Amino acid sequence: MSKNSDPKNLASTRETIVQLLSNMSDGKEIRSYLQRFSSADQSQFAVIKIGGAILRDQLEETAAALAFLHTVGLTPIVLHGGGPQMDETLAARKIETPKIDGLRVTNADALDVARDVFTGENIRLVEAVRAQGVSAHSLTSGAIEADYLDREKYGFVGEPNNVRLGLIRSIAQSGAIPILTCLGIAPGGQLLNVNGDSATRALVDALQPLKIIFLSQIGGLLDANGKKIHSINLASDYDELMNADWVEGGMRLKVQEINRLLDTVPLSTSVSITTPSGLVKELFTHGGSGTLVRMGEHIYQHKDKSEINGAKLKPLIEDAFERKLKPDWWDDLEIFDAHISETYRAGAILTKIDDFIYLDKFAVVEDARGEGLARTVWRAFSENTKTFYWRSRNENGFNSFYHNIADGAVKSGPWTVFWIGENDFEKISKVVARIAELPGSFEGEE
């Protein structure tokens, strides 16, 4: 047994990394995500799909990210492609492979190329992970069983019909990361070329993981202005996206595929699209680094306090802040705008003070963090309110998220006051002073 694989050394290394992360961000935030992910079966943490372009251009970063997850006690199930490499090899061998409905027609010669390319890329990734001091196991075939999709039309192209979970789980339980290719086995042992999205969907359906991760060079989906979309809540966003003129081609197909994926798993499962270097931040921080997609739930806007169930709102806020609200908080509350999830697991309450809008409460229950509800609710109200202020205690774990999205922030005593959409510094100064003096909402606060 090598020094790196000794259980005592692994435990020590894991704790060292957790402590390092805790110094970089809020320790409670990091540990909360680790605890949630670690509570799942070793093969149910995450399915990670890696495209061929990532393996070609960012192999070391990818191997380092996978090794990091393993070191903190998490074992992803990894599936990779090799499309660009296969295109290059086919061209070099002068093998023509037309595509029908987006699928590559695979004759015997093309299948030989697929086998050689996928096996070669698999070995490169496995060796790169092992070079990081982490055990990885190659599964170039045998884990995914498939039938011919349509032999006359597509040739040796397969549609997955079964995943051999025993084989995958055995590898994961041995302490190694299983790394699969997009090759399936038909009855009789015939190799078949399996579309990457189809293979991913089969793995997700069989494993029911907490996370589904796509590593891409862009690191997320882009909006109409070319900016990264931080979160998508399919329950409220899917129809709008499908009807948007700017959602076309690859993005449209990707959103549709993700919708199909999430339709077969528990609501707590989410899809993250990020880069290898952004993977840790995407998994372990509220702010994330890529695009987080969930089936999610509807977010409802309320302009009138009578539309809100106060008996449900108060426990949401008390759970999120881990403090008891003052008895008269609800009675004294005057709402300007509110956005609350249908299950009352996340919400934002805005009020109007003097001539400015104040985010009085932004709350997400502990067990909903990491699901994307925070980002979804934030996006919902911030699209309607372009200029607003809020305050947070200096030790609040959400402050790293707030600093990332705020236009500015000033510390005032125990508070940090943030704002978005304001550039009048004279007004900012007055508003900051006013907000810092506001009475507290919770018992024990002045």
One Martini backbone bead per residue (centre of mass of N, CA, C, O) as a GRO file, in nm:
protein
  446
    1MET     BB    1   0.095   0.036   0.024
    2SER     BB    2   0.068   0.352  -0.016
    3LYS     BB    3   0.081   0.646   0.140
    4ASN     BB    4  -0.179   0.769   0.000
    5SER     BB    5  -0.366   0.497   0.075
    6ASP     BB    6  -0.361   0.542   0.361
    7PRO     BB    7  -0.615   0.594   0.578
    8LYS     BB    8  -0.473   0.798   0.767
    9ASN     BB    9  -0.367   0.987   0.547
   10LEU     BB   10  -0.641   1.048   0.416
   11ALA     BB   11  -0.774   1.172   0.664
   12SER     BB   12  -0.566   1.397   0.702
   13THR     BB   13  -0.596   1.523   0.422
   14ARG     BB   14  -0.896   1.586   0.436
   15GLU     BB   15  -0.880   1.779   0.682
   16THR     BB   16  -0.684   1.980   0.556
   17ILE     BB   17  -0.868   2.064   0.319
   18VAL     BB   18  -1.108   2.160   0.485
   19GLN     BB   19  -0.952   2.380   0.634
   20LEU     BB   20  -0.873   2.537   0.383
   21LEU     BB   21  -1.160   2.595   0.289
   22SER     BB   22  -1.249   2.740   0.550
   23ASN     BB   23  -1.050   2.984   0.494
   24MET     BB   24  -1.183   3.063   0.209
   25SER     BB   25  -1.455   3.007   0.356
   26ASP     BB   26  -1.724   2.892   0.492
   27GLY     BB   27  -1.718   2.627   0.699
   28LYS     BB   28  -2.018   2.549   0.708
   29GLU     BB   29  -2.064   2.534   0.407
   30ILE     BB   30  -1.862   2.311   0.340
   31ARG     BB   31  -1.963   2.094   0.545
   32SER     BB   32  -2.249   2.071   0.440
   33TYR     BB   33  -2.179   1.952   0.162
   34LEU     BB   34  -2.011   1.712   0.257
   35GLN     BB   35  -2.231   1.577   0.425
   36ARG     BB   36  -2.435   1.537   0.196
   37PHE     BB   37  -2.253   1.374   0.001
   38SER     BB   38  -2.151   1.153   0.216
   39SER     BB   39  -2.444   1.021   0.272
   40ALA     BB   40  -2.403   0.875   0.026
   41ASP     BB   41  -2.340   0.655  -0.175
   42GLN     BB   42  -2.049   0.610  -0.346
   43SER     BB   43  -2.230   0.588  -0.632
   44GLN     BB   44  -2.430   0.868  -0.559
   45PHE     BB   45  -2.299   1.143  -0.590
   46ALA     BB   46  -2.172   1.131  -0.907
   47VAL     BB   47  -2.205   1.224  -1.249
   48ILE     BB   48  -1.937   1.258  -1.490
   49LYS     BB   49  -1.914   1.447  -1.787
   50ILE     BB   50  -1.658   1.417  -2.045
   51GLY     BB   51  -1.525   1.570  -2.295
   52GLY     BB   52  -1.293   1.551  -2.541
   53ALA     BB   53  -1.185   1.848  -2.525
   54ILE     BB   54  -1.098   1.831  -2.229
   55LEU     BB   55  -0.890   1.602  -2.263
   56ARG     BB   56  -0.715   1.756  -2.469
   57ASP     BB   57  -0.684   2.053  -2.298
   58GLN     BB   58  -0.765   1.950  -1.962
   59LEU     BB   59  -0.638   1.701  -1.811
   60GLU     BB   60  -0.500   1.799  -1.545
   61GLU     BB   61  -0.741   1.953  -1.425
   62THR     BB   62  -0.930   1.709  -1.420
   63ALA     BB   63  -0.761   1.518  -1.243
   64ALA     BB   64  -0.747   1.712  -0.998
   65ALA     BB   65  -1.052   1.728  -0.943
   66LEU     BB   66  -1.099   1.425  -0.896
   67ALA     BB   67  -0.889   1.391  -0.669
   68PHE     BB   68  -1.016   1.582  -0.469
   69LEU     BB   69  -1.279   1.432  -0.422
   70HIS     BB   70  -1.146   1.173  -0.319
   71THR     BB   71  -0.991   1.303  -0.074
   72VAL     BB   72  -1.287   1.395   0.059
   73GLY     BB   73  -1.470   1.114   0.007
   74LEU     BB   74  -1.544   1.126  -0.310
   75THR     BB   75  -1.716   0.921  -0.571
   76PRO     BB   76  -1.713   0.942  -0.893
   77ILE     BB   77  -1.879   0.885  -1.198
   78VAL     BB   78  -1.707   0.839  -1.504
   79LEU     BB   79  -1.766   0.993  -1.829
   80HIS     BB   80  -1.637   0.967  -2.164
   81GLY     BB   81  -1.521   1.095  -2.456
   82GLY     BB   82  -1.400   1.160  -2.829
   83GLY     BB   83  -1.484   1.330  -3.078
   84PRO     BB   84  -1.236   1.494  -3.189
   85GLN     BB   85  -1.047   1.245  -3.203
   86MET     BB   86  -1.224   1.085  -3.400
   87ASP     BB   87  -1.228   1.284  -3.633
   88GLU     BB   88  -0.920   1.281  -3.679
   89THR     BB   89  -0.886   0.973  -3.730
   90LEU     BB   90  -1.085   0.941  -3.964
   91ALA     BB   91  -0.940   1.139  -4.151
   92ALA     BB   92  -0.664   0.991  -4.154
   93ARG     BB   93  -0.820   0.714  -4.263
   94LYS     BB   94  -1.049   0.785  -4.465
   95ILE     BB   95  -1.332   0.789  -4.297
   96GLU     BB   96  -1.669   0.791  -4.359
   97THR     BB   97  -1.924   0.960  -4.131
   98PRO     BB   98  -2.226   1.005  -4.123
   99LYS     BB   99  -2.510   1.196  -4.011
  100ILE     BB  100  -2.808   1.105  -3.816
  101ASP     BB  101  -2.969   1.285  -3.601
  102GLY     BB  102  -2.666   1.333  -3.466
  103LEU     BB  103  -2.563   1.049  -3.556
  104ARG     BB  104  -2.312   0.827  -3.600
  105VAL     BB  105  -2.227   0.637  -3.849
  106THR     BB  106  -2.128   0.287  -3.776
  107ASN     BB  107  -1.895   0.106  -3.896
  108ALA     BB  108  -1.645  -0.111  -3.868
  109ASP     BB  109  -1.418   0.101  -3.898
  110ALA     BB  110  -1.537   0.310  -3.695
  111LEU     BB  111  -1.537   0.118  -3.452
  112ASP     BB  112  -1.234   0.086  -3.433
  113VAL     BB  113  -1.185   0.382  -3.373
  114ALA     BB  114  -1.356   0.406  -3.119
  115ARG     BB  115  -1.200   0.199  -2.957
  116ASP     BB  116  -0.920   0.332  -2.972
  117VAL     BB  117  -0.990   0.615  -2.869
  118PHE     BB  118  -1.139   0.553  -2.603
  119THR     BB  119  -0.914   0.385  -2.478
  120GLY     BB  120  -0.692   0.600  -2.490
  121GLU     BB  121  -0.843   0.820  -2.321
  122ASN     BB  122  -0.883   0.647  -2.073
  123ILE     BB  123  -0.587   0.600  -2.004
  124ARG     BB  124  -0.506   0.896  -1.973
  125LEU     BB  125  -0.697   0.958  -1.736
  126VAL     BB  126  -0.616   0.741  -1.539
  127GLU     BB  127  -0.314   0.824  -1.524
  128ALA     BB  128  -0.364   1.116  -1.430
  129VAL     BB  129  -0.500   1.040  -1.161
  130ARG     BB  130  -0.272   0.861  -1.049
  131ALA     BB  131  -0.060   1.098  -1.049
  132GLN     BB  132  -0.233   1.224  -0.792
  133GLY     BB  133  -0.268   0.964  -0.584
  134VAL     BB  134  -0.518   0.813  -0.726
  135SER     BB  135  -0.754   0.580  -0.768
  136ALA     BB  136  -0.815   0.414  -1.090
  137HIS     BB  137  -1.066   0.264  -1.316
  138SER     BB  138  -1.106   0.087  -1.605
  139LEU     BB  139  -1.410   0.112  -1.838
  140THR     BB  140  -1.440   0.035  -2.168
  141SER     BB  141  -1.626  -0.221  -2.101
  142GLY     BB  142  -1.943  -0.381  -1.965
  143ALA     BB  143  -2.129  -0.164  -1.808
  144ILE     BB  144  -2.281  -0.122  -2.087
  145GLU     BB  145  -2.583  -0.216  -2.214
  146ALA     BB  146  -2.693  -0.299  -2.558
  147ASP     BB  147  -2.873  -0.210  -2.843
  148TYR     BB  148  -2.964  -0.176  -3.142
  149LEU     BB  149  -3.101   0.092  -3.280
  150ASP     BB  150  -3.028   0.072  -3.614
  151ARG     BB  151  -2.854  -0.109  -3.822
  152GLU     BB  152  -2.928   0.000  -4.107
  153LYS     BB  153  -2.893   0.311  -4.032
  154TYR     BB  154  -2.627   0.312  -3.803
  155GLY     BB  155  -2.520   0.042  -3.720
  156PHE     BB  156  -2.284   0.047  -3.447
  157VAL     BB  157  -2.539   0.151  -3.264
  158GLY     BB  158  -2.638   0.220  -2.928
  159GLU     BB  159  -2.890   0.137  -2.678
  160PRO     BB  160  -2.936   0.153  -2.365
  161ASN     BB  161  -3.056  -0.122  -2.117
  162ASN     BB  162  -2.801  -0.147  -1.914
  163VAL     BB  163  -2.648  -0.140  -1.583
  164ARG     BB  164  -2.363  -0.257  -1.411
  165LEU     BB  165  -2.361  -0.192  -1.086
  166GLY     BB  166  -2.174  -0.399  -0.951
  167LEU     BB  167  -1.916  -0.309  -1.096
  168ILE     BB  168  -1.913  -0.010  -1.009
  169ARG     BB  169  -1.940  -0.048  -0.698
  170SER     BB  170  -1.688  -0.220  -0.655
  171ILE     BB  171  -1.490   0.002  -0.732
  172ALA     BB  172  -1.581   0.224  -0.536
  173GLN     BB  173  -1.544   0.041  -0.272
  174SER     BB  174  -1.224   0.012  -0.325
  175GLY     BB  175  -1.135   0.336  -0.387
  176ALA     BB  176  -1.212   0.386  -0.684
  177ILE     BB  177  -1.241   0.543  -0.993
  178PRO     BB  178  -1.475   0.518  -1.227
  179ILE     BB  179  -1.391   0.487  -1.589
  180LEU     BB  180  -1.585   0.554  -1.869
  181THR     BB  181  -1.712   0.470  -2.176
  182CYS     BB  182  -1.893   0.490  -2.504
  183LEU     BB  183  -1.930   0.163  -2.465
  184GLY     BB  184  -2.112  -0.113  -2.571
  185ILE     BB  185  -2.293  -0.425  -2.504
  186ALA     BB  186  -2.401  -0.684  -2.681
  187PRO     BB  187  -2.530  -0.956  -2.752
  188GLY     BB  188  -2.232  -1.159  -2.771
  189GLY     BB  189  -2.012  -0.895  -2.744
  190GLN     BB  190  -2.078  -0.652  -2.907
  191LEU     BB  191  -1.970  -0.360  -3.002
  192LEU     BB  192  -2.091  -0.019  -2.922
  193ASN     BB  193  -2.185   0.295  -3.014
  194VAL     BB  194  -2.244   0.552  -2.771
  195ASN     BB  195  -2.405   0.807  -2.686
  196GLY     BB  196  -2.329   1.027  -2.442
  197ASP     BB  197  -2.616   1.107  -2.346
  198SER     BB  198  -2.725   0.819  -2.325
  199ALA     BB  199  -2.518   0.714  -2.120
  200THR     BB  200  -2.579   0.919  -1.900
  201ARG     BB  201  -2.879   0.852  -1.865
  202ALA     BB  202  -2.833   0.557  -1.777
  203LEU     BB  203  -2.666   0.617  -1.524
  204VAL     BB  204  -2.869   0.799  -1.380
  205ASP     BB  205  -3.106   0.599  -1.370
  206ALA     BB  206  -2.943   0.380  -1.202
  207LEU     BB  207  -2.803   0.567  -0.962
  208GLN     BB  208  -2.928   0.828  -0.850
  209PRO     BB  209  -2.786   1.099  -0.817
  210LEU     BB  210  -2.716   1.408  -0.678
  211LYS     BB  211  -2.513   1.457  -0.924
  212ILE     BB  212  -2.474   1.634  -1.240
  213ILE     BB  213  -2.181   1.658  -1.454
  214PHE     BB  214  -2.057   1.908  -1.684
  215LEU     BB  215  -1.767   1.936  -1.864
  216SER     BB  216  -1.654   2.254  -1.987
  217GLN     BB  217  -1.503   2.522  -2.142
  218ILE     BB  218  -1.717   2.742  -2.063
  219GLY     BB  219  -1.893   2.661  -1.787
  220GLY     BB  220  -2.181   2.700  -1.936
  221LEU     BB  221  -2.461   2.885  -1.992
  222LEU     BB  222  -2.580   3.123  -2.225
  223ASP     BB  223  -2.708   3.413  -2.290
  224ALA     BB  224  -2.803   3.663  -2.509
  225ASN     BB  225  -2.518   3.822  -2.400
  226GLY     BB  226  -2.297   3.593  -2.317
  227LYS     BB  227  -2.379   3.519  -2.031
  228LYS     BB  228  -2.374   3.349  -1.753
  229ILE     BB  229  -2.583   3.114  -1.618
  230HIS     BB  230  -2.639   3.032  -1.290
  231SER     BB  231  -2.959   2.951  -1.314
  232ILE     BB  232  -3.208   2.679  -1.350
  233ASN     BB  233  -3.570   2.656  -1.334
  234LEU     BB  234  -3.768   2.444  -1.496
  235ALA     BB  235  -4.052   2.497  -1.381
  236SER     BB  236  -4.019   2.821  -1.484
  237ASP     BB  237  -3.804   2.815  -1.756
  238TYR     BB  238  -3.845   2.617  -1.994
  239ASP     BB  239  -4.057   2.749  -2.182
  240GLU     BB  240  -3.904   3.013  -2.219
  241LEU     BB  241  -3.652   2.889  -2.351
  242MET     BB  242  -3.799   2.739  -2.591
  243ASN     BB  243  -3.918   3.040  -2.693
  244ALA     BB  244  -3.643   3.148  -2.744
  245ASP     BB  245  -3.450   3.276  -2.998
  246TRP     BB  246  -3.152   3.237  -2.855
  247VAL     BB  247  -3.238   2.935  -2.829
  248GLU     BB  248  -3.009   2.719  -2.990
  249GLY     BB  249  -2.907   2.431  -3.081
  250GLY     BB  250  -2.702   2.319  -2.841
  251MET     BB  251  -2.864   2.447  -2.609
  252ARG     BB  252  -3.137   2.321  -2.660
  253LEU     BB  253  -3.042   2.027  -2.637
  254LYS     BB  254  -2.928   2.049  -2.350
  255VAL     BB  255  -3.190   2.129  -2.204
  256GLN     BB  256  -3.353   1.884  -2.293
  257GLU     BB  257  -3.165   1.669  -2.172
  258ILE     BB  258  -3.180   1.768  -1.879
  259ASN     BB  259  -3.482   1.735  -1.849
  260ARG     BB  260  -3.474   1.427  -1.887
  261LEU     BB  261  -3.288   1.361  -1.655
  262LEU     BB  262  -3.459   1.503  -1.416
  263ASP     BB  263  -3.724   1.324  -1.466
  264THR     BB  264  -3.569   1.047  -1.322
  265VAL     BB  265  -3.523   1.207  -1.052
  266PRO     BB  266  -3.491   1.352  -0.782
  267LEU     BB  267  -3.539   1.682  -0.680
  268SER     BB  268  -3.242   1.699  -0.545
  269THR     BB  269  -3.134   1.689  -0.816
  270SER     BB  270  -2.850   1.812  -1.011
  271VAL     BB  271  -2.708   2.030  -1.259
  272SER     BB  272  -2.366   2.084  -1.363
  273ILE     BB  273  -2.195   2.348  -1.539
  274THR     BB  274  -1.839   2.326  -1.582
  275THR     BB  275  -1.517   2.346  -1.496
  276PRO     BB  276  -1.253   2.197  -1.367
  277SER     BB  277  -1.163   2.456  -1.193
  278GLY     BB  278  -1.486   2.503  -1.092
  279LEU     BB  279  -1.592   2.251  -0.934
  280VAL     BB  280  -1.552   2.314  -0.633
  281LYS     BB  281  -1.720   2.575  -0.624
  282GLU     BB  282  -1.986   2.451  -0.732
  283LEU     BB  283  -2.018   2.232  -0.492
  284PHE     BB  284  -1.917   2.424  -0.209
  285THR     BB  285  -2.089   2.683  -0.297
  286HIS     BB  286  -2.339   2.909  -0.327
  287GLY     BB  287  -2.234   3.065  -0.587
  288GLY     BB  288  -2.049   2.924  -0.761
  289SER     BB  289  -1.938   2.884  -1.135
  290GLY     BB  290  -2.185   2.801  -1.306
  291THR     BB  291  -2.449   2.598  -1.409
  292LEU     BB  292  -2.757   2.549  -1.243
  293VAL     BB  293  -2.982   2.262  -1.262
  294ARG     BB  294  -3.336   2.231  -1.198
  295MET     BB  295  -3.647   2.139  -1.161
  296GLY     BB  296  -3.789   2.235  -0.916
  297GLU     BB  297  -3.980   2.534  -0.839
  298HIS     BB  298  -4.203   2.762  -0.792
  299ILE     BB  299  -4.207   3.120  -0.812
  300TYR     BB  300  -4.374   3.359  -0.610
  301GLN     BB  301  -4.538   3.661  -0.637
  302HIS     BB  302  -4.577   3.934  -0.389
  303LYS     BB  303  -4.762   4.242  -0.300
  304ASP     BB  304  -4.933   4.105  -0.074
  305LYS     BB  305  -4.955   3.997   0.248
  306SER     BB  306  -5.221   3.819   0.216
  307GLU     BB  307  -5.069   3.603   0.017
  308ILE     BB  308  -4.916   3.517   0.274
  309ASN     BB  309  -4.785   3.257   0.477
  310GLY     BB  310  -4.683   3.320   0.790
  311ALA     BB  311  -4.663   3.025   0.912
  312LYS     BB  312  -4.434   2.956   0.687
  313LEU     BB  313  -4.231   3.194   0.687
  314LYS     BB  314  -4.111   3.191   0.973
  315PRO     BB  315  -3.967   2.909   0.966
  316LEU     BB  316  -3.783   2.977   0.734
  317ILE     BB  317  -3.626   3.209   0.874
  318GLU     BB  318  -3.544   3.055   1.136
  319ASP     BB  319  -3.386   2.833   0.993
  320ALA     BB  320  -3.182   3.008   0.830
  321PHE     BB  321  -3.088   3.185   1.104
  322GLU     BB  322  -3.113   3.040   1.382
  323ARG     BB  323  -3.368   3.221   1.485
  324LYS     BB  324  -3.589   3.416   1.666
  325LEU     BB  325  -3.853   3.591   1.619
  326LYS     BB  326  -4.027   3.841   1.686
  327PRO     BB  327  -4.360   3.852   1.769
  328ASP     BB  328  -4.404   4.137   1.581
  329TRP     BB  329  -4.290   4.101   1.292
  330TRP     BB  330  -4.535   4.037   1.112
  331ASP     BB  331  -4.717   4.280   1.191
  332ASP     BB  332  -4.487   4.505   1.105
  333LEU     BB  333  -4.481   4.415   0.821
  334GLU     BB  334  -4.390   4.579   0.506
  335ILE     BB  335  -4.463   4.513   0.175
  336PHE     BB  336  -4.328   4.542  -0.155
  337ASP     BB  337  -4.187   4.249  -0.203
  338ALA     BB  338  -4.223   3.893  -0.305
  339HIS     BB  339  -4.030   3.573  -0.315
  340ILE     BB  340  -4.170   3.238  -0.318
  341SER     BB  341  -4.167   2.925  -0.276
  342GLU     BB  342  -4.405   2.678  -0.285
  343THR     BB  343  -4.262   2.534  -0.008
  344TYR     BB  344  -4.111   2.734   0.178
  345ARG     BB  345  -3.764   2.720   0.128
  346ALA     BB  346  -3.771   3.008  -0.017
  347GLY     BB  347  -3.695   3.373   0.022
  348ALA     BB  348  -3.803   3.722  -0.046
  349ILE     BB  349  -3.800   4.040   0.136
  350LEU     BB  350  -3.935   4.358   0.049
  351THR     BB  351  -3.884   4.699   0.129
  352LYS     BB  352  -3.975   5.042   0.209
  353ILE     BB  353  -3.734   5.308   0.271
  354ASP     BB  354  -3.820   5.585   0.202
  355ASP     BB  355  -3.625   5.589  -0.115
  356PHE     BB  356  -3.570   5.272  -0.065
  357ILE     BB  357  -3.474   4.940  -0.125
  358TYR     BB  358  -3.520   4.658   0.104
  359LEU     BB  359  -3.365   4.362   0.199
  360ASP     BB  360  -3.484   4.203   0.466
  361LYS     BB  361  -3.515   3.895   0.342
  362PHE     BB  362  -3.293   3.604   0.290
  363ALA     BB  363  -3.413   3.263   0.254
  364VAL     BB  364  -3.269   2.929   0.328
  365VAL     BB  365  -3.290   2.627   0.391
  366GLU     BB  366  -3.062   2.398   0.465
  367ASP     BB  367  -3.176   2.150   0.272
  368ALA     BB  368  -3.166   2.361   0.004
  369ARG     BB  369  -2.877   2.380  -0.017
  370GLY     BB  370  -2.754   2.324  -0.348
  371GLU     BB  371  -3.027   2.345  -0.544
  372GLY     BB  372  -3.076   2.669  -0.644
  373LEU     BB  373  -3.290   2.848  -0.494
  374ALA     BB  374  -3.133   3.098  -0.429
  375ARG     BB  375  -3.076   3.187  -0.722
  376THR     BB  376  -3.370   3.189  -0.820
  377VAL     BB  377  -3.483   3.401  -0.626
  378TRP     BB  378  -3.284   3.623  -0.686
  379ARG     BB  379  -3.351   3.650  -0.986
  380ALA     BB  380  -3.651   3.716  -0.959
  381PHE     BB  381  -3.622   3.996  -0.798
  382SER     BB  382  -3.378   4.137  -0.959
  383GLU     BB  383  -3.539   4.173  -1.229
  384ASN     BB  384  -3.746   4.386  -1.085
  385THR     BB  385  -3.498   4.494  -0.898
  386LYS     BB  386  -3.226   4.709  -0.964
  387THR     BB  387  -3.246   4.870  -0.678
  388PHE     BB  388  -3.069   4.774  -0.374
  389TYR     BB  389  -3.060   4.684  -0.023
  390TRP     BB  390  -2.845   4.526   0.233
  391ARG     BB  391  -2.788   4.318   0.524
  392SER     BB  392  -2.506   4.164   0.711
  393ARG     BB  393  -2.345   3.981   0.901
  394ASN     BB  394  -2.006   3.941   0.913
  395GLU     BB  395  -2.042   3.607   0.969
  396ASN     BB  396  -2.191   3.536   0.725
  397GLY     BB  397  -2.192   3.274   0.490
  398PHE     BB  398  -2.320   3.457   0.243
  399ASN     BB  399  -2.104   3.683   0.181
  400SER     BB  400  -1.960   3.565  -0.066
  401PHE     BB  401  -2.210   3.584  -0.244
  402TYR     BB  402  -2.263   3.888  -0.208
  403HIS     BB  403  -1.989   3.994  -0.315
  404ASN     BB  404  -2.025   3.877  -0.609
  405ILE     BB  405  -2.310   4.057  -0.670
  406ALA     BB  406  -2.226   4.317  -0.571
  407ASP     BB  407  -2.136   4.661  -0.617
  408GLY     BB  408  -2.125   4.697  -0.292
  409ALA     BB  409  -1.947   4.753   0.035
  410VAL     BB  410  -2.008   4.817   0.397
  411LYS     BB  411  -1.887   4.854   0.709
  412SER     BB  412  -2.110   4.856   1.017
  413GLY     BB  413  -2.006   4.717   1.251
  414PRO     BB  414  -2.183   4.413   1.250
  415TRP     BB  415  -2.219   4.516   0.955
  416THR     BB  416  -2.298   4.455   0.607
  417VAL     BB  417  -2.347   4.673   0.337
  418PHE     BB  418  -2.538   4.635   0.045
  419TRP     BB  419  -2.540   4.689  -0.325
  420ILE     BB  420  -2.757   4.754  -0.617
  421GLY     BB  421  -2.763   5.008  -0.874
  422GLU     BB  422  -2.566   5.216  -0.724
  423ASN     BB  423  -2.371   5.554  -0.777
  424ASP     BB  424  -2.453   5.741  -0.534
  425PHE     BB  425  -2.249   5.821  -0.275
  426GLU     BB  426  -2.427   6.004  -0.103
  427LYS     BB  427  -2.662   5.806  -0.077
  428ILE     BB  428  -2.512   5.562   0.027
  429SER     BB  429  -2.421   5.687   0.293
  430LYS     BB  430  -2.708   5.733   0.408
  431VAL     BB  431  -2.819   5.444   0.380
  432VAL     BB  432  -2.612   5.297   0.551
  433ALA     BB  433  -2.678   5.446   0.813
  434ARG     BB  434  -2.976   5.364   0.823
  435ILE     BB  435  -2.941   5.052   0.821
  436ALA     BB  436  -2.752   5.022   1.072
  437GLU     BB  437  -3.008   5.137   1.265
  438LEU     BB  438  -3.181   4.910   1.243
  439PRO     BB  439  -3.379   4.704   1.379
  440GLY     BB  440  -3.414   4.400   1.485
  441SER     BB  441  -3.587   4.077   1.426
  442PHE     BB  442  -3.459   3.935   1.669
  443GLU     BB  443  -3.407   3.795   1.946
  444GLY     BB  444  -3.179   4.018   2.118
  445GLU     BB  445  -3.231   4.258   1.936
  446GLU     BB  446  -3.221   4.614   1.883
   0.00000   0.00000   0.00000
